[in-house]
Amino acid sequence: MQIAIDGPVGAGKSTIAKECAKRLGIVYMDTGALYRAVGVWCEENGVDAHSEEAVAAALPGISPEIQLSGRVQRVFINGDDITDRIRTPGASMLASKVSSYGSVRAFLLDLQRDFAAKNSVVMDGRDIGTVILPNADVKIFLSADSKERAKRRYNELIAKGADVNFDDVLADLEKRDKDDSSRACAPLKRAADAVLLDTTGNTFIESVDRVMEIINSKR
Ligand code: DC
């Protein structure tokens, strides 16, 4: 079974997808982690993430890998577990940048499709329903009001001890959404056959229940 959940930053994709995968007894894959890992690897290895040419030239030397430790996904680049270094606001912006490059998207395509071919999966991202798994059994496009999404993201970062302020989080989120939706290659957009679910005002459990209803109605 393949379930595609796409949507903008902070719509609750990862927490909702993770919980649905658990209830269904299948695997969850966070595809954003791959773009984050490539962006952070570039930064750590002196590759200019703002130059597609430089990033594309580095790709043959990058070997990303997803491993599951129980239900927790870990991302490796060339054998180095990079998972704990990809959740900073800086990593978010780097991921958004490198994800706009066709070379990077093509590079990460097979890894994502192979994973879905080998596992029943709930996969979240921006282009899962449109590009990665166009024949997914269920496609959901999750959204919510941008202030509410920024508030959720802000709370997550504060809970992790990050030193951030709300206005910066909101501005970063709006910039990322704009960049992710307007890029030429595989932009963030709802697949024609995806169910649109707006989670504004919903609690986490309400959102999970609504997603599960959609999944159950399709299988
Ligand atoms: O979901 P996330 O915040 O971890 O994603 C980080 C960035 O990666 C996001 O700004 C856009 C990009 N991304 C993408 O282009 N396609 C995906 N399937 C997942 C993420």
py3Dmol code that shows the C-alpha trace and the ligand (Angstrom):
import py3Dmol

protein = """\
ATOM      1  CA  MET A   1       0.000   0.000   0.000  1.00  0.00           C
ATOM      2  CA  GLN A   2       1.264   3.462  -0.886  1.00  0.00           C
ATOM      3  CA  ILE A   3      -0.116   6.538   0.852  1.00  0.00           C
ATOM      4  CA  ALA A   4       1.091   9.964  -0.287  1.00  0.00           C
ATOM      5  CA  ILE A   5       0.738  12.966   2.010  1.00  0.00           C
ATOM      6  CA  ASP A   6       1.862  16.309   0.615  1.00  0.00           C
ATOM      7  CA  GLY A   7       1.493  19.866   1.811  1.00  0.00           C
ATOM      8  CA  PRO A   8       3.272  23.021   2.936  1.00  0.00           C
ATOM      9  CA  VAL A   9       5.563  23.533   5.935  1.00  0.00           C
ATOM     10  CA  GLY A  10       4.005  22.830   9.311  1.00  0.00           C
ATOM     11  CA  ALA A  11       0.712  21.421   8.032  1.00  0.00           C
ATOM     12  CA  GLY A  12       1.324  18.506  10.402  1.00  0.00           C
ATOM     13  CA  LYS A  13       2.333  16.069   7.655  1.00  0.00           C
ATOM     14  CA  SER A  14       5.081  14.253   9.516  1.00  0.00           C
ATOM     15  CA  THR A  15       3.373  13.803  12.891  1.00  0.00           C
ATOM     16  CA  ILE A  16       0.074  12.817  11.260  1.00  0.00           C
ATOM     17  CA  ALA A  17       1.729  10.516   8.693  1.00  0.00           C
ATOM     18  CA  LYS A  18       3.793   8.857  11.432  1.00  0.00           C
ATOM     19  CA  GLU A  19       0.729   8.174  13.578  1.00  0.00           C
ATOM     20  CA  CYS A  20      -1.294   6.852  10.618  1.00  0.00           C
ATOM     21  CA  ALA A  21       1.579   4.533   9.624  1.00  0.00           C
ATOM     22  CA  LYS A  22       1.655   3.232  13.202  1.00  0.00           C
ATOM     23  CA  ARG A  23      -2.099   2.600  13.244  1.00  0.00           C
ATOM     24  CA  LEU A  24      -1.875   0.838   9.883  1.00  0.00           C
ATOM     25  CA  GLY A  25       1.177  -1.179  10.938  1.00  0.00           C
ATOM     26  CA  ILE A  26       3.189   0.077   7.968  1.00  0.00           C
ATOM     27  CA  VAL A  27       6.300   2.182   7.507  1.00  0.00           C
ATOM     28  CA  TYR A  28       6.566   5.968   7.475  1.00  0.00           C
ATOM     29  CA  MET A  29       9.033   7.783   5.240  1.00  0.00           C
ATOM     30  CA  ASP A  30       9.929  11.453   5.656  1.00  0.00           C
ATOM     31  CA  THR A  31      11.241  12.515   2.230  1.00  0.00           C
ATOM     32  CA  GLY A  32      12.112  16.064   3.340  1.00  0.00           C
ATOM     33  CA  ALA A  33      14.900  14.509   5.418  1.00  0.00           C
ATOM     34  CA  LEU A  34      16.677  13.546   2.190  1.00  0.00           C
ATOM     35  CA  TYR A  35      16.731  17.128   0.880  1.00  0.00           C
ATOM     36  CA  ARG A  36      17.791  18.334   4.321  1.00  0.00           C
ATOM     37  CA  ALA A  37      20.611  15.787   4.401  1.00  0.00           C
ATOM     38  CA  VAL A  38      21.891  16.826   0.971  1.00  0.00           C
ATOM     39  CA  GLY A  39      21.755  20.518   1.956  1.00  0.00           C
ATOM     40  CA  VAL A  40      23.553  19.983   5.261  1.00  0.00           C
ATOM     41  CA  TRP A  41      26.135  17.693   3.649  1.00  0.00           C
ATOM     42  CA  CYS A  42      26.908  20.454   1.112  1.00  0.00           C
ATOM     43  CA  GLU A  43      27.317  23.017   3.872  1.00  0.00           C
ATOM     44  CA  GLU A  44      29.563  20.733   5.925  1.00  0.00           C
ATOM     45  CA  ASN A  45      31.702  19.831   2.924  1.00  0.00           C
ATOM     46  CA  GLY A  46      32.308  23.269   1.477  1.00  0.00           C
ATOM     47  CA  VAL A  47      29.921  22.874  -1.455  1.00  0.00           C
ATOM     48  CA  ASP A  48      27.994  26.070  -2.243  1.00  0.00           C
ATOM     49  CA  ALA A  49      24.335  25.059  -1.834  1.00  0.00           C
ATOM     50  CA  HIS A  50      23.299  28.213  -3.682  1.00  0.00           C
ATOM     51  CA  SER A  51      24.968  27.060  -6.885  1.00  0.00           C
ATOM     52  CA  GLU A  52      23.173  24.264  -8.723  1.00  0.00           C
ATOM     53  CA  GLU A  53      26.325  23.658 -10.735  1.00  0.00           C
ATOM     54  CA  ALA A  54      28.399  23.081  -7.609  1.00  0.00           C
ATOM     55  CA  VAL A  55      25.764  20.851  -5.995  1.00  0.00           C
ATOM     56  CA  ALA A  56      25.200  18.818  -9.177  1.00  0.00           C
ATOM     57  CA  ALA A  57      28.966  18.267  -9.499  1.00  0.00           C
ATOM     58  CA  ALA A  58      29.081  16.970  -5.908  1.00  0.00           C
ATOM     59  CA  LEU A  59      26.146  14.531  -6.246  1.00  0.00           C
ATOM     60  CA  PRO A  60      28.156  11.583  -7.661  1.00  0.00           C
ATOM     61  CA  GLY A  61      30.180  11.640  -4.432  1.00  0.00           C
ATOM     62  CA  ILE A  62      27.094  11.572  -2.188  1.00  0.00           C
ATOM     63  CA  SER A  63      25.493   8.306  -1.229  1.00  0.00           C
ATOM     64  CA  PRO A  64      22.305   8.899   0.794  1.00  0.00           C
ATOM     65  CA  GLU A  65      20.592   6.089   2.588  1.00  0.00           C
ATOM     66  CA  ILE A  66      17.490   5.690   4.741  1.00  0.00           C
ATOM     67  CA  GLN A  67      17.543   3.170   7.565  1.00  0.00           C
ATOM     68  CA  LEU A  68      14.765   2.276   9.951  1.00  0.00           C
ATOM     69  CA  SER A  69      15.550   1.831  13.584  1.00  0.00           C
ATOM     70  CA  GLY A  70      12.235   0.433  14.793  1.00  0.00           C
ATOM     71  CA  ARG A  71       9.823   3.086  13.564  1.00  0.00           C
ATOM     72  CA  VAL A  72      12.410   5.851  13.602  1.00  0.00           C
ATOM     73  CA  GLN A  73      13.914   6.860  10.290  1.00  0.00           C
ATOM     74  CA  ARG A  74      17.605   7.706  10.181  1.00  0.00           C
ATOM     75  CA  VAL A  75      19.363   9.309   7.235  1.00  0.00           C
ATOM     76  CA  PHE A  76      22.938   8.544   6.308  1.00  0.00           C
ATOM     77  CA  ILE A  77      25.228  10.209   3.817  1.00  0.00           C
ATOM     78  CA  ASN A  78      28.267   8.167   2.863  1.00  0.00           C
ATOM     79  CA  GLY A  79      27.731   6.077   5.993  1.00  0.00           C
ATOM     80  CA  ASP A  80      27.586   9.100   8.340  1.00  0.00           C
ATOM     81  CA  ASP A  81      24.352   9.344  10.369  1.00  0.00           C
ATOM     82  CA  ILE A  82      23.319  12.941   9.697  1.00  0.00           C
ATOM     83  CA  THR A  83      19.811  12.670  11.243  1.00  0.00           C
ATOM     84  CA  ASP A  84      20.493  14.796  14.310  1.00  0.00           C
ATOM     85  CA  ARG A  85      21.924  17.689  12.292  1.00  0.00           C
ATOM     86  CA  ILE A  86      19.116  18.293   9.793  1.00  0.00           C
ATOM     87  CA  ARG A  87      16.393  19.899  11.946  1.00  0.00           C
ATOM     88  CA  THR A  88      17.736  23.429  12.376  1.00  0.00           C
ATOM     89  CA  PRO A  89      16.143  26.488  10.700  1.00  0.00           C
ATOM     90  CA  GLY A  90      19.347  26.786   8.619  1.00  0.00           C
ATOM     91  CA  ALA A  91      18.955  23.201   7.411  1.00  0.00           C
ATOM     92  CA  SER A  92      15.337  23.970   6.422  1.00  0.00           C
ATOM     93  CA  MET A  93      16.430  26.813   4.173  1.00  0.00           C
ATOM     94  CA  LEU A  94      19.278  24.762   2.680  1.00  0.00           C
ATOM     95  CA  ALA A  95      16.842  21.914   1.969  1.00  0.00           C
ATOM     96  CA  SER A  96      14.400  24.255   0.276  1.00  0.00           C
ATOM     97  CA  LYS A  97      17.245  25.626  -1.872  1.00  0.00           C
ATOM     98  CA  VAL A  98      18.735  22.319  -3.012  1.00  0.00           C
ATOM     99  CA  SER A  99      15.257  20.826  -3.529  1.00  0.00           C
ATOM    100  CA  SER A 100      14.641  23.407  -6.257  1.00  0.00           C
ATOM    101  CA  TYR A 101      17.388  21.830  -8.402  1.00  0.00           C
ATOM    102  CA  GLY A 102      16.243  19.311 -11.023  1.00  0.00           C
ATOM    103  CA  SER A 103      19.556  17.473 -10.623  1.00  0.00           C
ATOM    104  CA  VAL A 104      18.939  16.914  -6.905  1.00  0.00           C
ATOM    105  CA  ARG A 105      15.330  15.816  -7.425  1.00  0.00           C
ATOM    106  CA  ALA A 106      16.360  13.345 -10.145  1.00  0.00           C
ATOM    107  CA  PHE A 107      19.156  12.079  -7.899  1.00  0.00           C
ATOM    108  CA  LEU A 108      16.732  11.315  -5.015  1.00  0.00           C
ATOM    109  CA  LEU A 109      13.894   9.901  -7.125  1.00  0.00           C
ATOM    110  CA  ASP A 110      14.893   6.221  -7.307  1.00  0.00           C
ATOM    111  CA  LEU A 111      15.743   6.009  -3.633  1.00  0.00           C
ATOM    112  CA  GLN A 112      12.192   7.139  -2.780  1.00  0.00           C
ATOM    113  CA  ARG A 113      10.479   4.918  -5.355  1.00  0.00           C
ATOM    114  CA  ASP A 114      12.571   1.868  -4.395  1.00  0.00           C
ATOM    115  CA  PHE A 115      11.660   2.382  -0.752  1.00  0.00           C
ATOM    116  CA  ALA A 116       7.940   2.486  -1.633  1.00  0.00           C
ATOM    117  CA  ALA A 117       8.308  -0.570  -3.857  1.00  0.00           C
ATOM    118  CA  LYS A 118       9.813  -2.584  -1.000  1.00  0.00           C
ATOM    119  CA  ASN A 119       7.589  -1.360   1.865  1.00  0.00           C
ATOM    120  CA  SER A 120       3.951  -0.518   2.404  1.00  0.00           C
ATOM    121  CA  VAL A 121       4.443   3.103   3.250  1.00  0.00           C
ATOM    122  CA  VAL A 122       2.974   6.430   4.276  1.00  0.00           C
ATOM    123  CA  MET A 123       5.288   8.923   2.578  1.00  0.00           C
ATOM    124  CA  ASP A 124       5.219  12.656   3.186  1.00  0.00           C
ATOM    125  CA  GLY A 125       6.703  15.472   1.132  1.00  0.00           C
ATOM    126  CA  ARG A 126       5.817  17.992  -1.539  1.00  0.00           C
ATOM    127  CA  ASP A 127       5.665  15.967  -4.763  1.00  0.00           C
ATOM    128  CA  ILE A 128       4.793  12.465  -3.604  1.00  0.00           C
ATOM    129  CA  GLY A 129       1.317  12.402  -5.154  1.00  0.00           C
ATOM    130  CA  THR A 130       2.362  14.318  -8.269  1.00  0.00           C
ATOM    131  CA  VAL A 131       5.790  12.872  -9.158  1.00  0.00           C
ATOM    132  CA  ILE A 132       7.200  10.189  -6.860  1.00  0.00           C
ATOM    133  CA  LEU A 133       4.132   7.941  -6.497  1.00  0.00           C
ATOM    134  CA  PRO A 134       1.633   9.079  -9.137  1.00  0.00           C
ATOM    135  CA  ASN A 135      -0.236   5.770  -8.692  1.00  0.00           C
ATOM    136  CA  ALA A 136      -0.423   5.890  -4.887  1.00  0.00           C
ATOM    137  CA  ASP A 137      -3.506   4.188  -3.437  1.00  0.00           C
ATOM    138  CA  VAL A 138      -4.353   7.251  -1.353  1.00  0.00           C
ATOM    139  CA  LYS A 139      -3.281  10.869  -1.890  1.00  0.00           C
ATOM    140  CA  ILE A 140      -3.906  13.577   0.648  1.00  0.00           C
ATOM    141  CA  PHE A 141      -2.947  17.250   0.465  1.00  0.00           C
ATOM    142  CA  LEU A 142      -2.762  18.660   3.980  1.00  0.00           C
ATOM    143  CA  SER A 143      -2.945  22.354   4.613  1.00  0.00           C
ATOM    144  CA  ALA A 144      -3.688  24.886   7.344  1.00  0.00           C
ATOM    145  CA  ASP A 145      -3.621  28.636   7.857  1.00  0.00           C
ATOM    146  CA  SER A 146      -0.011  29.932   7.704  1.00  0.00           C
ATOM    147  CA  LYS A 147      -0.101  31.613  11.152  1.00  0.00           C
ATOM    148  CA  GLU A 148      -1.302  28.396  12.732  1.00  0.00           C
ATOM    149  CA  ARG A 149       1.366  26.401  10.907  1.00  0.00           C
ATOM    150  CA  ALA A 150       4.049  28.854  12.040  1.00  0.00           C
ATOM    151  CA  LYS A 151       2.793  28.596  15.622  1.00  0.00           C
ATOM    152  CA  ARG A 152       3.083  24.786  15.501  1.00  0.00           C
ATOM    153  CA  ARG A 153       6.595  24.983  14.035  1.00  0.00           C
ATOM    154  CA  TYR A 154       7.601  27.637  16.591  1.00  0.00           C
ATOM    155  CA  ASN A 155       6.365  25.471  19.480  1.00  0.00           C
ATOM    156  CA  GLU A 156       8.288  22.468  18.121  1.00  0.00           C
ATOM    157  CA  LEU A 157      11.518  24.460  17.881  1.00  0.00           C
ATOM    158  CA  ILE A 158      11.101  25.980  21.357  1.00  0.00           C
ATOM    159  CA  ALA A 159      10.399  22.539  22.803  1.00  0.00           C
ATOM    160  CA  LYS A 160      13.714  21.420  21.327  1.00  0.00           C
ATOM    161  CA  GLY A 161      15.449  24.314  23.068  1.00  0.00           C
ATOM    162  CA  ALA A 162      16.030  26.417  19.927  1.00  0.00           C
ATOM    163  CA  ASP A 163      16.485  30.172  20.303  1.00  0.00           C
ATOM    164  CA  VAL A 164      13.926  31.465  17.777  1.00  0.00           C
ATOM    165  CA  ASN A 165      11.241  34.129  17.607  1.00  0.00           C
ATOM    166  CA  PHE A 166       7.779  33.729  16.119  1.00  0.00           C
ATOM    167  CA  ASP A 167       8.101  36.418  13.425  1.00  0.00           C
ATOM    168  CA  ASP A 168      11.256  34.806  12.034  1.00  0.00           C
ATOM    169  CA  VAL A 169       9.601  31.380  12.001  1.00  0.00           C
ATOM    170  CA  LEU A 170       6.566  32.805  10.166  1.00  0.00           C
ATOM    171  CA  ALA A 171       8.753  34.667   7.640  1.00  0.00           C
ATOM    172  CA  ASP A 172      10.899  31.553   6.967  1.00  0.00           C
ATOM    173  CA  LEU A 173       7.776  29.435   6.547  1.00  0.00           C
ATOM    174  CA  GLU A 174       6.162  31.855   4.105  1.00  0.00           C
ATOM    175  CA  LYS A 175       9.401  32.135   2.112  1.00  0.00           C
ATOM    176  CA  ARG A 176       9.815  28.353   1.957  1.00  0.00           C
ATOM    177  CA  ASP A 177       6.190  27.833   0.871  1.00  0.00           C
ATOM    178  CA  LYS A 178       6.571  30.473  -1.823  1.00  0.00           C
ATOM    179  CA  ASP A 179       9.865  29.001  -3.085  1.00  0.00           C
ATOM    180  CA  ASP A 180       8.610  25.399  -2.893  1.00  0.00           C
ATOM    181  CA  SER A 181       5.389  26.259  -4.774  1.00  0.00           C
ATOM    182  CA  SER A 182       6.951  28.427  -7.445  1.00  0.00           C
ATOM    183  CA  ARG A 183       9.984  26.339  -8.424  1.00  0.00           C
ATOM    184  CA  ALA A 184       9.980  24.975 -11.977  1.00  0.00           C
ATOM    185  CA  CYS A 185      10.740  21.380 -11.042  1.00  0.00           C
ATOM    186  CA  ALA A 186       8.121  19.322  -9.149  1.00  0.00           C
ATOM    187  CA  PRO A 187       6.633  22.276  -7.259  1.00  0.00           C
ATOM    188  CA  LEU A 188       4.477  21.869  -4.187  1.00  0.00           C
ATOM    189  CA  LYS A 189       0.965  21.432  -5.518  1.00  0.00           C
ATOM    190  CA  ARG A 190      -2.061  19.301  -4.959  1.00  0.00           C
ATOM    191  CA  ALA A 191      -2.340  16.292  -7.302  1.00  0.00           C
ATOM    192  CA  ALA A 192      -5.610  16.416  -9.226  1.00  0.00           C
ATOM    193  CA  ASP A 193      -6.740  13.233  -7.465  1.00  0.00           C
ATOM    194  CA  ALA A 194      -5.563  14.171  -3.949  1.00  0.00           C
ATOM    195  CA  VAL A 195      -8.085  14.812  -1.188  1.00  0.00           C
ATOM    196  CA  LEU A 196      -7.612  18.297   0.264  1.00  0.00           C
ATOM    197  CA  LEU A 197      -7.666  18.397   4.045  1.00  0.00           C
ATOM    198  CA  ASP A 198      -7.436  21.713   5.894  1.00  0.00           C
ATOM    199  CA  THR A 199      -6.398  21.089   9.512  1.00  0.00           C
ATOM    200  CA  THR A 200      -6.805  24.688  10.737  1.00  0.00           C
ATOM    201  CA  GLY A 201      -8.362  24.579  14.196  1.00  0.00           C
ATOM    202  CA  ASN A 202      -8.106  20.786  14.454  1.00  0.00           C
ATOM    203  CA  THR A 203      -6.259  19.006  17.225  1.00  0.00           C
ATOM    204  CA  PHE A 204      -3.640  16.449  16.279  1.00  0.00           C
ATOM    205  CA  ILE A 205      -5.982  13.558  17.059  1.00  0.00           C
ATOM    206  CA  GLU A 206      -8.841  15.114  15.061  1.00  0.00           C
ATOM    207  CA  SER A 207      -6.507  15.489  12.076  1.00  0.00           C
ATOM    208  CA  VAL A 208      -5.279  11.897  12.385  1.00  0.00           C
ATOM    209  CA  ASP A 209      -8.862  10.642  12.586  1.00  0.00           C
ATOM    210  CA  ARG A 210      -9.817  12.589   9.473  1.00  0.00           C
ATOM    211  CA  VAL A 211      -6.810  11.253   7.551  1.00  0.00           C
ATOM    212  CA  MET A 212      -7.601   7.700   8.689  1.00  0.00           C
ATOM    213  CA  GLU A 213     -11.201   8.122   7.501  1.00  0.00           C
ATOM    214  CA  ILE A 214      -9.911   9.123   4.062  1.00  0.00           C
ATOM    215  CA  ILE A 215      -7.462   6.213   3.984  1.00  0.00           C
ATOM    216  CA  ASN A 216     -10.094   3.712   5.094  1.00  0.00           C
ATOM    217  CA  SER A 217     -12.566   4.970   2.513  1.00  0.00           C
ATOM    218  CA  LYS A 218     -10.017   4.313  -0.251  1.00  0.00           C
ATOM    219  CA  ARG A 219      -8.749   0.842   0.591  1.00  0.00           C
TER     220      ARG A 219
END
"""
ligand_1 = """\
20
DC
O 9.242 18.580 4.871
P 10.519 19.335 5.230
O 10.279 20.653 5.901
O 11.474 18.480 5.996
O 11.204 19.640 3.810
C 12.378 20.402 3.690
C 12.420 21.025 2.303
O 12.625 19.996 1.337
C 11.154 21.760 1.879
O 11.278 23.169 2.051
C 10.960 21.415 0.438
C 11.815 20.212 0.194
N 11.063 18.999 -0.111
C 10.738 18.783 -1.411
O 11.007 19.627 -2.253
N 10.109 17.639 -1.778
C 9.802 16.717 -0.859
N 9.196 15.583 -1.239
C 10.092 16.942 0.502
C 10.726 18.116 0.856
"""
view = py3Dmol.view(width=600, height=400)
view.addModel(protein, "pdb")
view.setStyle({"model": 0}, {"cartoon": {"style": "trace"}})
view.addModel(ligand_1, "xyz")
view.setStyle({"model": 1}, {"stick": {}})
view.zoomTo()
view.show()
